[in-house]
Amino acid sequence: MNKILYYMGGLPRSGSTLLAAILNQNKKIHVSTTSNVPEMVVEHMKQLKNMGQSDDWRLVMYDQLHSKYHNHIGEFIVERSRSWNGLFPDICEREDNPKLIAPIRPLKEIVASAIRLFELNPQNEFSQFMGNVDIDEKGMAFYEYYMKSSIESLKMVFDKHPDNICIVDFHDLMHRPMHVLDKVYKFCNFPNGGMHDLGNIKVREIEDDRIWDIKGLHDVKPKITPPTYRPENYFGKDLALFLDGVDTINQDRGIIV
């Protein structure tokens, strides 16, 4: 595949769809919609393990990526999925200088954003599964199912391969988007990015939110608009205390306690 491959993982509800839409304004860059390639790789690994066989899973990964992108016009391909977080430590051991772009956000804001969406879409699978539990139980379940593994994987990458990860802070994306673009362009060695129009942001490829049954999950507004709702309205004191104690990642200092 005559393309330069990058990965985008990070945490949920942290601006990856918005960042992808902005980067995709550069015709030389293609950031994918949520990719199923890492899940296919993991499933292949499980099947081989069950049969008592071993294989280089990279061959499966690159075969899938080649099939997906060999006719694509973009020169720089950014594969987007939070599942790359977990595979990336192994990728770093096997590839020459791979690069992971990782949008992050304060954990309480992530939970609040998710719970707000769940309340607006009570028919979705998560809400149906949780039933009529209190808001803190919903938030804790979301943390356990959708955040915990990504946080642990990103901490591992930052600890062992700090030069291979670019942390993108959600607040910087909201309030200093050009700073974020400069940072990403330098990290990835992308060509000149002066063609970005932050007053007319459009999604190049629409995500099919019916998969998650959550309307608005991947909506992007034409202009960057910071959230106006109050996060503290979407979790209680116990969950707030728990999330405040979770080790996470800071873009300047690395892992903080």
N, C-alpha and C positions, 0 to 999 in steps of 0.2 A: 504494500500500500504506500504510494508515493505521497504521503501526508505526514504532517507533524501532529502527534497525538498528545493531548492533555486530558486531565481528569478534573471534574468538579464534583465535590462531595459536600461536606459541611453539615450543618444542623438544619432541621426542618424549620419552616416559617422564618427564614433568615435572609430572604432576598435573592435566592439563586435564580428564580424565574425572571425577576427584574434585571439582574446583572446579565443574564443570558440574552434578554431582549436588547439591551444596550450594546453588548459586544457584537450581536448579530447585525447591527447597523453597518459594520465593516464587512464587506462582501468577501474578504479573504478569510474571515473567521466564521466557523459554523459551530454554535453551541447546540447540542441536541436537546430535544425534549427528554423527559425522564426515561432513561435507557433501561432496557431489560437484559442487556448483555451481562452485567455482573451476576444477576440471578441465574442466568443460563450456565455460566461458568461454575458457580457454586453447586448447582444441581448435577452437573457433569462430574464434579469432584465427588459428590455423595454417591453417585451410581458406581463409580470406579472403586470407591472404598468398600461399598457393599459387596462387590465382586472380588474383593481381595487383590485388586490391581492398583498399580500406580501409573501416573502419567504426568506429563508436563502440561498443566492446565493453561499455560500461556498459549499453547498451540490452538486450543479451543477458543480462547479469547481473541487472538489475532485473526483466526479464521472468521469469527463472527464480525469483527470490526472491518475486515477486508470486504466481506460481502455487503456490509452496510454502507461503506463509504468509498469504494473503489471508483465509482462514477461520479462522486460528488465534486462540485466545482470549488468548494472551499479548500484552501491550502492548509489551514490550521483547524484541526478538529478538536473540540472540547466535549468529551463524553460526560454527560451529567447524570449522576445518580448518587444518593447517599450511600448506596452499597459499595461504592468505590472506597469509602473510608476503611472498611474492614479488609479489603484486598490490597490496599496500597502499601502496607508494610512489606508484604511479599513482593509486590511489584518493584519496590525500591531495591530489594535484594537481587533482582533479576534483570532490571532494565538500567540503562545508562542515563542517569539524571532525569527520571520522570518528574512531572510537576502536577501537584494537586492544588486547585483553587478551593478554598473552604470558607464559605460565608458562615458567620456565627452571629449570635444575638444573646443578650441576657436571658437566662433560662426562664425566669418568671414571665418575660414578655413572650417567649415562644409558647409556653403553656397557655397564657391568656389568649394569644392569637388563635391557637388550635381550639380551645374550649369555646371561644366565640363562634368559630365556624361550625363546630358541632351543634351548638344551640340554634344556629340559623338553618341547619340541615339535619333535623332530628331523625330523618329516615336513613341516614348513613349507617354502615355496618357497625362502626365503633359505638355510636350512640345506642343502637339497638342492643348490642352486646352488653353495654354497661347498665342499661335500664335506668331506673330512678334512683341511682346512688347520688350522694352529695357531690358538690363541685370539687372538693379536694380529692375524693376517690377517683373521679374522672381524670383530674390533673395528674395524679400519681400513676394511674394506669397508662396515660399517654406518655409520661416520662419513661416508664419501664419498657413499653413496647416500641416507642418510636425515637427516643432520645438517648437512652443510657448507652447502648452499644456504639452509637456514633460518637458520643463524648469520649468513651474509652479508647476507641480506635484513633481518634484525632489526637488524643494525648500521647498515644504510643508513637504516632508519626512525628509529632512535634518533639518528643523526647529523643527519638533515634535518628530522625531525618529532618531536622529543622530547616535545612536549606531547600528542601523539596516541597514545602508547603507554603502557600500564600494565604494568610488569614485575612478575610474581608469582613470588617465589622459592619453590622447592619446600620448603626447610627451614622457611620461615615458614608455609607451608601446613600442614606437619606439626606444628609446635610453637606457632604463633601464628595459628591459623585466623581468630579474630575480628579480629585486626589486618588480615589479608588481606581479609576481607569488608568491613571499614570502608574500606579503600583502594580496592577495586573499586567499591563503592557510590558513593563520592565522585567517582571518576574518571568513572563512567557517569551520575551523577545519578539513580541508581535510587531508588525510594521506600523508605521505612523497611524495614530488613531484620531486624527483631526476631523474625521467625517461624522462624528457623533452629534446627534441632535437631541438634546435632553428635553426639548419642548415638544417633541413629537415621537414618543416611544411607542413602537408597535411590536407585537409578538409575531415572529416570522412563521412559526409553526404552532398551531393551537393544540394545547394539551386536551386530551379527552377526559374531562373530570368525571364522566359517567362511571369510569372504572372505580373511583373512590366514592361515587354518589355524594359528592360534596360540591355544590355549586359555588363558584368563586375561588376555588382552591388555588388556581394558577392565574387569576386575573392580574393584569398589569394596566395601570392607568397611563394616559398619554404623557403626563408630567409626574415627576417624582413627588409623592404626597405622603408625608409621615403620618402614621396612624394617629387618630384623634381620640380613640376610646381609652379609658383608664384601665391598665392591666390589673390593678388590685381589685377590680370588680369581678374578676374571673377566677379567683382562688381565695382560700381562707388562710388564717394565720398559721396553721400547722404545715400546710404545703409550702407556704412562703419561707418558713424557718428551715424546712428540709432543703429546698432549692438553694437557699443562701449558703448551705453547708456543702454543696456538691462542688468538687474540684472541676474547674473548667479551664478554658484557654483564653488568654489575653494576647492580642496581636503584637504587643510590644514586649511583654515580659514572659511569654510562654505560659506554663502551667501555674495557676495561682490557687491557693487554698482558702 
